[in-house]
Amino acid sequence: MPTSAPPPLAPAVAALRAELQAATGAIDAYDDAALVDAISELETLGRMVSAAQAALTSRLAELLAEQQAAAGARPEEIGRGIGNVVAAARRESPHRGRRHLGLARIVPTELPHTWAAWQGGRVDEWTATVIARETACLPLEHRRAVDEAVAEDPEALERLSPRQLLARLRSEAERLDPAACVARRRLAEGERRVTLRPAPDSMTWLTALLPVKDGVAVYATLTKEADISRAAGDSRTRGQVMADGLVAAVRERPAREHREYADETGGDPPTVPRQPVELGLVMSDAALFGGADDDAHLEGFGPIPAELAREIVCGALTDEEELSIRRLYASPTTGELMSMDSRRRTFRGSLARFIRLRDRTCRTPWCDAPVRHIDHVEDHAGGGTTSAANGAGLCEACNYAKTALRWRARAERDGSVTTTLPTGHTTSSRPPPVATITRRRLPPLVIDYILTG
């Protein structure tokens, strides 16, 4: 079972809370200079608190790893799930929890000067993260040499801007071990990727992580095309021209290549099957037909306004796009999608899609990662059924974490999932509602559109 904070820490935290509440309650009496001083002092305090969290995190990791080893866990399993425990304690995503854990393990032991500056409130957690990240490719002796060169003087370190810090770290690293820096750059080039994140006002951030020469070349090309269009009288802004050009280059490239082939050869281009692109759109019948303002859900993005969802559906009906409909039903009390069962051992087909639509993102609290695995809440080997009620959409890391020592999960009757951590603490999660509940006898109808363009 979870224990209370150690006696030396609990009174100190309680006293600090009381002092801060009293101090902030009297801020009207502060002049401008006093306000600046107070903000600065609290910033230093916040940095020292984050360093204390790192020290506690490191000790927690040691204890849980020792318990796993004592229980007979295989070497490759020791440490599994610890980052998730840290994330639950800090009320953050498991990804950030694992980052906090890695930093807490590395900085105190491998970067002593950075650790001293962090504990003293000279730098914050992000600065420590940058130093650890930029020296990760170096052997331990070189890493400590960079730490000494950059962080031995905490006052000088505190004065460095983020760009100056990066330049100093990279300069020292390349001076000590140029081969390691080259190897790191080659590794980074292998991690190139494109990601998509929701942005305000139903927009998206489409981000490409590219080698520097490719990224600069793409940006320069878009910039040049935008300048030409603007000079020719295009009324769009420079940013709009660049964004439209990017979309056109990706989506219209096959058609353009076919036209060029026909122009060069005088014949018909070879037939290339069109690759379908599916857009999964989930919305209530009231939002589609009744003008309700229920948010719709676009797979791979998240919630979008009902007006935009209706616009997408109407556009699919008028364009050369295929449209298929599945009818689902939501609970009349919670608005969550209702269950459907399967006799299979694994989650496949319609049941798997149903759970993805219901959970939308990983069911772990504070984790917004995409659903990669659909697994049993209560293990199949322990009698858990292959049903929507006992299924959960999880990211890959969270699904592996729940197999660690003393992790337990239970599907509740109200549709929530209760997870018990190795420390005895519990967390609870439930799927988001997909329909606004109004007074109606029948459950709200939810329409799942598959738009293929």
Order of alpha helices (4+ residues) and beta strands (2+ residues): alpha-alpha-alpha-alpha-alpha-alpha-alpha-alpha-alpha-alpha-beta-beta-alpha-alpha-alpha-beta-alpha-beta-beta-alpha-beta-alpha-beta-beta-alpha-beta-beta-beta-beta
